[in-house]
Amino acid sequence: MKKLLLLLAVPVLLLSACKKEKVIDDNDLPRDARDFIATHFSGITISQSVREWDDTNWKYEVYLSNGTKLEFNHRGDIEEISGNSALPDSALPSLLVSYVRTNYPNEYIRKWELESTTQEITLSNNVELVFDKQGNFLRIDQ
């Protein structure tokens, strides 16, 4: 009998452990996320907004009509921007933009990600650069 109960409980536990995501209305994004989009991606429409539980907090993924994907934390702070074309300089830390302009003048930034202790960018030639949180260059990531 105990084995039967265990067999019945396992699928329920597995289903409840799955990520919880939900397509949401753009107005349900945190205010800071909406302000960020309006400031740096004005004129580009939101295709879809998704709220997802990541085991500790909500996070938000926003897909724009130009193919750009934005990820925000539960407070609406930007944590990742990715796209197939150049990201707007205004949406990126200025020290990183300056570094790329100086050292990679023929390339553009197509991805930026904020990690716990670093920031990483991917250039149009797929070179990945790692910076500290203050924007100081650390290394090329391979």
Contacts in CASP RR format, 6 or more apart in sequence:
PFRMAT RR
TARGET T0000
AUTHOR 0000-0000-0000
METHOD contacts of the structure
MODEL  1
MKKLLLLLAVPVLLLSACKKEKVIDDNDLPRDARDFIATHFSGITISQSV
REWDDTNWKYEVYLSNGTKLEFNHRGDIEEISGNSALPDSALPSLLVSYV
RTNYPNEYIRKWELESTTQEITLSNNVELVFDKQGNFLRIDQ
19 52 0 8 1.000
19 53 0 8 1.000
19 54 0 8 1.000
20 52 0 8 1.000
20 53 0 8 1.000
21 50 0 8 1.000
21 51 0 8 1.000
21 52 0 8 1.000
21 53 0 8 1.000
22 50 0 8 1.000
22 51 0 8 1.000
22 52 0 8 1.000
23 48 0 8 1.000
23 49 0 8 1.000
23 50 0 8 1.000
24 49 0 8 1.000
24 50 0 8 1.000
24 51 0 8 1.000
24 60 0 8 1.000
25 49 0 8 1.000
26 34 0 8 1.000
26 46 0 8 1.000
26 49 0 8 1.000
27 34 0 8 1.000
28 49 0 8 1.000
28 51 0 8 1.000
29 37 0 8 1.000
29 49 0 8 1.000
29 60 0 8 1.000
29 62 0 8 1.000
29 72 0 8 1.000
29 76 0 8 1.000
30 60 0 8 1.000
30 72 0 8 1.000
30 74 0 8 1.000
30 75 0 8 1.000
30 76 0 8 1.000
31 76 0 8 1.000
32 72 0 8 1.000
32 75 0 8 1.000
32 76 0 8 1.000
32 77 0 8 1.000
33 60 0 8 1.000
33 62 0 8 1.000
33 70 0 8 1.000
33 72 0 8 1.000
33 76 0 8 1.000
33 78 0 8 1.000
36 70 0 8 1.000
36 72 0 8 1.000
36 76 0 8 1.000
36 78 0 8 1.000
36 91 0 8 1.000
37 46 0 8 1.000
37 62 0 8 1.000
37 64 0 8 1.000
37 70 0 8 1.000
39 90 0 8 1.000
40 88 0 8 1.000
40 90 0 8 1.000
40 91 0 8 1.000
41 64 0 8 1.000
41 68 0 8 1.000
41 70 0 8 1.000
41 88 0 8 1.000
41 91 0 8 1.000
44 64 0 8 1.000
44 65 0 8 1.000
44 66 0 8 1.000
44 68 0 8 1.000
45 64 0 8 1.000
45 65 0 8 1.000
46 62 0 8 1.000
46 63 0 8 1.000
46 64 0 8 1.000
46 65 0 8 1.000
47 63 0 8 1.000
47 64 0 8 1.000
47 65 0 8 1.000
47 67 0 8 1.000
48 62 0 8 1.000
48 63 0 8 1.000
49 60 0 8 1.000
49 61 0 8 1.000
49 62 0 8 1.000
49 63 0 8 1.000
50 60 0 8 1.000
50 61 0 8 1.000
50 62 0 8 1.000
50 63 0 8 1.000
51 58 0 8 1.000
51 59 0 8 1.000
51 60 0 8 1.000
52 58 0 8 1.000
52 59 0 8 1.000
52 60 0 8 1.000
52 61 0 8 1.000
57 73 0 8 1.000
57 74 0 8 1.000
58 74 0 8 1.000
59 71 0 8 1.000
59 72 0 8 1.000
59 73 0 8 1.000
59 74 0 8 1.000
59 79 0 8 1.000
60 71 0 8 1.000
60 72 0 8 1.000
60 73 0 8 1.000
60 74 0 8 1.000
60 76 0 8 1.000
61 69 0 8 1.000
61 70 0 8 1.000
61 71 0 8 1.000
61 72 0 8 1.000
62 69 0 8 1.000
62 70 0 8 1.000
62 71 0 8 1.000
62 72 0 8 1.000
63 69 0 8 1.000
63 70 0 8 1.000
64 70 0 8 1.000
66 85 0 8 1.000
67 83 0 8 1.000
67 84 0 8 1.000
68 81 0 8 1.000
68 82 0 8 1.000
68 83 0 8 1.000
68 87 0 8 1.000
69 80 0 8 1.000
69 81 0 8 1.000
69 82 0 8 1.000
69 83 0 8 1.000
70 78 0 8 1.000
70 80 0 8 1.000
70 81 0 8 1.000
71 78 0 8 1.000
71 79 0 8 1.000
71 80 0 8 1.000
71 81 0 8 1.000
72 78 0 8 1.000
72 79 0 8 1.000
73 79 0 8 1.000
78 91 0 8 1.000
78 114 0 8 1.000
79 113 0 8 1.000
79 114 0 8 1.000
80 111 0 8 1.000
80 112 0 8 1.000
80 113 0 8 1.000
80 114 0 8 1.000
81 87 0 8 1.000
81 91 0 8 1.000
81 92 0 8 1.000
81 111 0 8 1.000
81 112 0 8 1.000
81 113 0 8 1.000
82 110 0 8 1.000
82 111 0 8 1.000
82 112 0 8 1.000
82 113 0 8 1.000
82 122 0 8 1.000
83 110 0 8 1.000
83 111 0 8 1.000
84 110 0 8 1.000
85 108 0 8 1.000
85 110 0 8 1.000
86 108 0 8 1.000
86 109 0 8 1.000
86 110 0 8 1.000
86 124 0 8 1.000
87 108 0 8 1.000
87 109 0 8 1.000
87 110 0 8 1.000
87 111 0 8 1.000
87 112 0 8 1.000
89 97 0 8 1.000
91 112 0 8 1.000
92 109 0 8 1.000
92 112 0 8 1.000
92 121 0 8 1.000
93 112 0 8 1.000
93 119 0 8 1.000
93 131 0 8 1.000
93 135 0 8 1.000
95 131 0 8 1.000
95 134 0 8 1.000
95 135 0 8 1.000
95 136 0 8 1.000
96 109 0 8 1.000
96 112 0 8 1.000
96 119 0 8 1.000
96 121 0 8 1.000
96 129 0 8 1.000
96 131 0 8 1.000
96 135 0 8 1.000
97 109 0 8 1.000
99 129 0 8 1.000
99 131 0 8 1.000
99 135 0 8 1.000
99 137 0 8 1.000
100 107 0 8 1.000
100 108 0 8 1.000
100 109 0 8 1.000
100 121 0 8 1.000
100 123 0 8 1.000
100 129 0 8 1.000
104 123 0 8 1.000
104 125 0 8 1.000
104 127 0 8 1.000
107 123 0 8 1.000
107 124 0 8 1.000
107 125 0 8 1.000
107 127 0 8 1.000
108 123 0 8 1.000
108 124 0 8 1.000
109 121 0 8 1.000
109 122 0 8 1.000
109 123 0 8 1.000
109 124 0 8 1.000
110 122 0 8 1.000
110 123 0 8 1.000
110 124 0 8 1.000
111 120 0 8 1.000
111 121 0 8 1.000
111 122 0 8 1.000
112 119 0 8 1.000
112 120 0 8 1.000
112 121 0 8 1.000
113 119 0 8 1.000
113 120 0 8 1.000
113 121 0 8 1.000
114 133 0 8 1.000
117 132 0 8 1.000
117 133 0 8 1.000
118 130 0 8 1.000
118 131 0 8 1.000
118 132 0 8 1.000
118 133 0 8 1.000
118 138 0 8 1.000
119 130 0 8 1.000
119 131 0 8 1.000
119 132 0 8 1.000
119 133 0 8 1.000
119 135 0 8 1.000
120 128 0 8 1.000
120 129 0 8 1.000
120 130 0 8 1.000
120 131 0 8 1.000
120 141 0 8 1.000
121 128 0 8 1.000
121 129 0 8 1.000
121 131 0 8 1.000
122 128 0 8 1.000
123 129 0 8 1.000
127 140 0 8 1.000
128 140 0 8 1.000
128 141 0 8 1.000
128 142 0 8 1.000
129 137 0 8 1.000
129 139 0 8 1.000
129 140 0 8 1.000
129 141 0 8 1.000
130 137 0 8 1.000
130 138 0 8 1.000
130 139 0 8 1.000
130 140 0 8 1.000
130 141 0 8 1.000
131 137 0 8 1.000
131 138 0 8 1.000
132 138 0 8 1.000
END
